[in-house]
Amino acid sequence: MTESKTRQRKYLLVITKGNWGGAQAYLVAEALYLHGRGDQVWVASGETPGARGILMERLAGTGINFVTLKYMQRDIQLSNDIRAVAELYGVIRHLSPDVVHLNSTKAGLVGSIAARLYGRTRIVFTAHGWAHRETRSGLAKYLIKILSWVTIALSDRVIAVSNLDYDDAPVMVRRHKLAIVHNGVGEFSLYERERARDLLSNLNKHLDKSKFWILAIAELHPNKGIDVLITAIAQMPIEARAGIQVLVMGDGECRNELARQAETAGLGLTIFLLGFVEQARSFLLAADLFVLPSRKEGLPLALIEAGLAQNPVVATNTGGVPEIISSGEAGLIVPPGDPKALSRALLDMITDKPRRLRSGARLRRVALGKFREDVMLDRTAAILDAHATY
């Protein structure tokens, strides 16, 4: 906890989308922490067309104020983005926060411009994985790097959630602004294995509790690589596929496309897109194996949560994943976007139960030792508060 203070501090936490994912979970944990120590907290997010406003639902009844930003959106659209800057500037001017904490790429750029125009607030940006690492054209990556540099230049401090994000930051001469604060997760309640399987089976009558269940928890966005997972499963020998089912908990823009891909591959009774599941992590003990097939990550909370549940894991070598998993000890790592490698790794884990047990136990020890939520929140708050005028 940071030092005592003479009055309530005001924090405005901003994020691009109001759906649910790792960055939103991070923001909720931070908001509750700051509110719990007696500070005034506002959370602002863009709307998510076609998706539930889960972020707002999670904050309902907590005493934390919520602001919906009409013009904040993930995709670049200049006229809309100018409106987003003006809209957020109006919110900042009205609230007059001591600290504005920006999360995710678009919120970082829009928010840093708006807050710098206001001029009387501390600006902190957390990079949950740099956007220039996404699958894009060379020109698009170059432009995104420039925009990320602008965000860093306008911010007072920048938090990287992994060593890779720290090293890969487009800072030029401003590296002194960077700090590494690894994501962390606190202990959470888990359904017993049979109870978890019973509850999930109620979501789809074709789920077979006698089969080997592979579980993924992910937003259905191209970055999360669920299409690669489907291809990897399709490449398995038929006799191996017959004994497994893949459960994907999460929703997003790619759901219909992924459903078509699974059907076309003849995997309608193997791949199950369950949609958004409330408190999805509580069902982790239902899994025989957890998979994270992402193309791009920061430092994924879902992987730490899987570790706390002692799940064996296969994940891709992206973002901070190698900082959580040392391949062969706490799970298997494969290159992102490589369905053949992913398929082989999944088969290796499926057929080697002793390895699954060893790697799951090892991953839990790593999660408990290096990725604690209380440490993350204390360090984040110290950066938010440093040198601010109250």
C-alpha positions in Angstrom: 0.0 0.0 0.0 1.3 3.5 -0.8 1.9 6.1 1.8 -0.9 7.8 3.8 -2.7 10.7 2.2 -4.3 13.9 3.3 -7.4 13.6 1.1 -9.2 11.3 -1.3 -7.4 10.9 -4.5 -9.3 10.8 -7.8 -8.5 8.2 -10.4 -9.9 7.8 -13.9 -9.2 4.4 -15.4 -9.7 4.2 -19.2 -9.9 1.2 -21.5 -10.9 0.8 -25.1 -13.6 -1.9 -24.9 -16.2 -2.7 -22.2 -16.4 -6.4 -22.9 -14.4 -9.0 -20.9 -10.8 -10.1 -21.3 -7.5 -10.0 -19.5 -7.1 -6.2 -19.7 -10.6 -5.7 -18.3 -9.9 -8.1 -15.4 -6.7 -6.2 -14.6 -8.6 -2.9 -14.6 -11.4 -4.2 -12.3 -8.8 -5.5 -9.8 -7.1 -2.1 -9.8 -10.3 -0.2 -9.5 -11.5 -2.3 -6.5 -8.0 -1.9 -4.9 -8.0 1.9 -5.2 -11.7 2.1 -4.1 -11.0 -0.2 -1.2 -8.3 2.1 0.2 -10.8 5.0 0.2 -10.1 6.8 -3.1 -12.6 8.0 -5.7 -12.5 5.9 -8.8 -14.1 6.3 -12.2 -13.9 3.8 -15.0 -14.4 4.8 -18.6 -14.7 2.5 -21.6 -15.9 2.4 -25.2 -19.0 0.6 -26.2 -18.7 -2.9 -27.7 -21.3 -3.3 -30.5 -23.0 -6.7 -30.4 -21.4 -7.6 -27.1 -22.5 -7.4 -23.5 -21.2 -4.6 -21.4 -19.6 -7.1 -19.0 -17.1 -4.6 -17.6 -19.9 -2.3 -16.4 -21.8 -5.3 -15.0 -18.7 -6.3 -13.0 -18.5 -2.9 -11.4 -22.2 -2.5 -10.6 -22.9 -2.1 -6.9 -19.2 -1.6 -6.0 -19.4 2.2 -5.6 -17.1 2.7 -8.5 -18.5 5.2 -11.1 -18.7 4.1 -14.8 -18.6 6.3 -17.9 -19.4 5.0 -21.4 -17.4 6.6 -24.2 -19.5 6.8 -27.3 -16.7 7.4 -29.8 -13.9 5.2 -28.3 -13.4 2.2 -30.6 -10.6 -0.2 -31.4 -10.3 0.4 -35.1 -8.6 3.6 -36.5 -11.1 6.1 -38.0 -9.8 9.6 -37.9 -13.0 11.6 -37.7 -14.3 9.3 -34.9 -11.0 9.3 -33.1 -11.0 13.1 -33.0 -14.4 13.0 -31.5 -13.1 10.4 -29.0 -10.4 12.8 -27.9 -12.9 15.6 -27.4 -15.3 13.4 -25.6 -12.6 12.1 -23.2 -11.2 15.6 -22.7 -14.7 16.6 -21.5 -14.8 13.7 -19.1 -11.3 14.6 -17.7 -12.1 18.3 -17.4 -15.4 17.5 -15.6 -13.9 15.0 -13.1 -10.5 16.7 -12.7 -8.7 13.5 -11.7 -5.3 13.4 -10.0 -4.3 10.4 -12.2 -5.5 9.1 -15.5 -4.6 5.5 -16.0 -4.9 4.3 -19.7 -5.2 0.7 -20.7 -5.0 -0.8 -24.2 -3.6 0.8 -27.4 -6.4 3.0 -28.6 -7.3 4.2 -25.1 -3.6 5.0 -24.6 -3.4 7.2 -27.7 -6.7 8.9 -27.3 -6.4 9.3 -23.5 -2.8 10.6 -23.5 -3.8 13.3 -26.0 -6.9 14.3 -24.1 -5.2 14.2 -20.7 -2.2 16.2 -22.0 -4.6 18.8 -23.4 -6.1 19.1 -19.9 -2.7 19.4 -18.4 -3.3 19.0 -14.7 -3.2 15.3 -14.2 -0.7 12.5 -14.0 -0.8 10.2 -17.1 0.1 6.5 -16.8 -0.3 4.0 -19.6 -0.2 0.2 -19.3 0.7 -1.7 -22.5 -1.0 -5.0 -22.5 1.0 -6.2 -25.4 2.2 -3.8 -28.1 -0.2 -3.6 -31.1 2.7 -3.6 -33.6 3.2 -7.3 -32.8 -0.2 -8.1 -34.3 -0.4 -9.7 -37.7 -0.4 -6.7 -40.0 1.3 -5.3 -43.0 4.8 -3.7 -42.6 3.4 -0.2 -43.2 0.6 -0.7 -40.6 3.1 -1.9 -38.1 5.3 1.1 -38.7 2.4 3.5 -38.3 1.3 1.8 -35.1 4.8 2.1 -33.7 4.8 5.8 -34.3 1.4 6.2 -32.6 2.7 4.1 -29.7 5.7 6.3 -29.5 3.3 9.3 -29.3 1.5 7.7 -26.4 4.7 7.1 -24.5 5.9 10.6 -25.2 2.7 12.1 -23.8 2.5 9.8 -20.8 4.4 10.4 -17.5 5.0 6.7 -16.9 4.5 3.5 -18.9 3.9 0.1 -17.4 5.0 -3.0 -19.3 3.4 -6.2 -18.1 6.2 -8.4 -19.4 9.9 -8.3 -20.0 9.2 -8.5 -23.8 6.8 -5.5 -23.7 9.6 -3.6 -21.9 12.3 -4.5 -24.4 10.0 -4.1 -27.4 8.6 -0.6 -26.4 9.0 2.0 -29.2 10.5 4.6 -26.8 13.5 5.9 -28.7 15.1 8.2 -26.0 12.4 7.9 -23.3 13.1 4.5 -21.8 13.4 6.1 -18.3 9.6 6.3 -18.4 9.2 2.5 -18.5 8.6 0.2 -15.6 7.9 -3.6 -15.5 5.0 -4.8 -13.4 4.1 -8.4 -14.1 0.5 -9.3 -14.1 -0.8 -11.2 -11.2 -3.8 -13.2 -10.1 -5.1 -13.9 -6.6 -6.5 -17.2 -5.5 -10.1 -17.8 -6.6 -12.8 -20.4 -6.1 -12.9 -23.5 -8.3 -15.7 -25.9 -8.9 -14.7 -29.5 -8.2 -14.0 -31.4 -11.3 -17.2 -33.4 -11.6 -19.3 -30.4 -10.6 -17.6 -28.3 -13.3 -18.1 -30.9 -15.9 -21.7 -31.3 -15.0 -22.4 -27.5 -15.2 -20.6 -27.2 -18.6 -22.4 -30.2 -20.0 -25.6 -28.4 -19.4 -24.5 -25.7 -21.9 -24.4 -28.2 -24.8 -26.0 -31.7 -24.8 -23.3 -33.1 -27.1 -20.5 -32.6 -24.5 -19.3 -36.0 -23.4 -17.9 -36.1 -19.8 -16.0 -39.3 -20.6 -13.8 -37.7 -23.2 -10.5 -35.8 -22.8 -11.4 -32.1 -22.5 -9.1 -29.4 -23.8 -10.1 -26.0 -22.6 -9.5 -22.5 -23.9 -10.7 -19.2 -22.4 -10.4 -16.4 -24.9 -12.1 -13.5 -26.6 -12.9 -14.6 -30.1 -10.6 -12.2 -31.9 -7.9 -13.0 -34.5 -5.2 -12.3 -31.9 -6.3 -15.2 -29.8 -5.6 -17.8 -32.5 -8.7 -20.0 -32.1 -8.7 -20.6 -35.8 -5.2 -22.0 -35.5 -6.4 -24.3 -32.7 -9.3 -25.6 -34.9 -6.8 -26.3 -37.7 -4.5 -28.1 -35.3 -7.3 -30.3 -34.1 -8.3 -31.1 -37.7 -4.7 -32.2 -38.5 -4.8 -34.8 -35.7 -5.2 -38.5 -36.6 -8.9 -39.4 -36.7 -8.4 -42.0 -33.9 -6.9 -39.3 -31.6 -9.6 -36.8 -32.4 -12.3 -39.3 -31.5 -11.4 -39.2 -27.8 -11.2 -35.4 -27.3 -13.5 -32.4 -27.1 -12.3 -28.8 -27.2 -14.3 -26.3 -25.2 -13.8 -22.6 -25.9 -15.3 -20.1 -23.4 -15.5 -16.6 -24.7 -17.3 -14.5 -27.2 -16.3 -12.0 -29.9 -16.4 -10.8 -33.4 -15.0 -14.0 -35.0 -17.6 -16.4 -33.5 -19.6 -17.1 -36.6 -16.5 -17.5 -38.7 -15.0 -19.9 -36.3 -18.2 -21.9 -36.1 -18.2 -22.2 -39.9 -14.5 -23.3 -39.9 -15.2 -26.0 -37.3 -18.2 -27.3 -39.3 -16.4 -27.3 -42.6 -13.6 -29.3 -41.0 -16.1 -31.9 -39.7 -15.5 -30.9 -36.1 -19.0 -30.0 -35.1 -18.9 -32.5 -32.3 -15.3 -31.8 -31.3 -15.1 -28.0 -31.1 -17.6 -26.3 -28.8 -17.8 -22.5 -28.8 -19.7 -22.0 -25.6 -19.8 -18.2 -25.7 -19.3 -16.0 -22.7 -19.4 -18.1 -19.5 -19.7 -16.2 -16.2 -16.6 -16.7 -14.0 -15.1 -19.0 -16.6 -12.0 -19.6 -14.6 -14.1 -21.3 -11.9 -14.5 -24.2 -14.4 -10.8 -24.8 -14.9 -10.7 -28.2 -13.0 -13.0 -29.5 -15.7 -10.1 -29.5 -18.1 -7.6 -32.3 -18.8 -5.5 -29.8 -20.7 -5.5 -26.0 -21.1 -4.5 -24.4 -24.4 -3.6 -20.8 -25.2 -3.0 -20.6 -29.0 -2.6 -16.8 -29.3 -0.8 -14.9 -32.0 -0.3 -11.9 -29.7 -0.4 -11.5 -25.9 0.9 -9.2 -23.2 1.2 -11.4 -20.1 -2.0 -13.5 -20.2 -4.0 -13.7 -17.0 -5.7 -16.8 -18.3 -2.5 -18.7 -18.3 -1.7 -17.7 -14.7 -5.2 -18.7 -13.7 -4.7 -22.1 -15.4 -1.5 -22.4 -13.4 -3.3 -21.7 -10.1 -5.8 -24.5 -11.1 -2.7 -26.7 -11.7 -3.8 -27.3 -15.3 -1.2 -28.7 -17.7 -0.7 -26.2 -20.5 0.2 -25.9 -24.2 0.7 -22.3 -25.2 2.3 -20.2 -28.0 5.6 -18.4 -27.7 4.2 -14.8 -27.7 4.4 -11.9 -25.4 5.2 -12.8 -21.8 4.2 -16.5 -22.2 7.8 -17.7 -21.9 8.1 -15.8 -18.6 5.4 -18.0 -17.2 6.2 -21.3 -18.9 9.6 -22.7 -19.3 9.0 -25.3 -22.0 9.0 -28.9 -20.8 8.8 -27.9 -17.2 5.7 -25.9 -16.7 4.1 -26.6 -20.0 4.8 -26.8 -23.7 5.5 -23.8 -25.9 5.0 -23.7 -29.7 5.4 -21.0 -32.3 2.3 -18.8 -32.8 0.3 -19.4 -36.0 1.8 -22.9 -36.5 -1.1 -25.5 -36.4 1.3 -28.5 -37.1 3.4 -27.6 -34.0 0.4 -27.0 -31.9 -1.2 -30.3 -33.0 2.0 -32.2 -32.1 2.3 -30.6 -28.7 -1.3 -31.3 -27.9 -0.9 -34.9 -28.8 2.3 -35.1 -26.7 0.4 -33.9 -23.7 -2.7 -36.0 -24.3 -0.7 -39.2 -24.5 1.6 -38.5 -21.5 -0.3 -38.2 -18.3 2.8 -38.1 -16.0 4.1 -35.2 -17.9 0.7 -33.4 -17.6 0.7 -33.9 -13.8 4.3 -32.7 -13.4 3.9 -29.6 -15.6 0.6 -28.6 -13.9 2.2 -28.8 -10.5 5.2 -26.8 -11.7 3.0 -24.1 -13.3 1.1 -23.7 -10.0 4.3 -23.1 -8.1 5.4 -20.5 -10.7 2.1 -18.7 -10.6 2.1 -18.6 -6.8 5.7 -17.4 -6.6 6.0 -14.9 -9.4 2.6 -13.6 -10.5 0.7 -12.5 -7.4 -2.1 -10.0 -7.6 -1.3 -8.2 -4.4 2.3 -7.5 -5.6 1.0 -6.3 -9.0 -1.5 -3.9 -7.4 0.9 -2.5 -4.8 3.5 -1.8 -7.5 1.0 -0.3 -9.9 -0.4 2.0 -7.2 3.1 3.2 -6.4 3.7 4.1 -10.0 0.3 5.9 -10.3 0.9 7.9 -7.1 4.6 8.8 -7.6 5.3 12.5 -7.7 1.6 13.4 -8.1 0.3 16.6 -6.6 -2.6 16.1 -4.2 
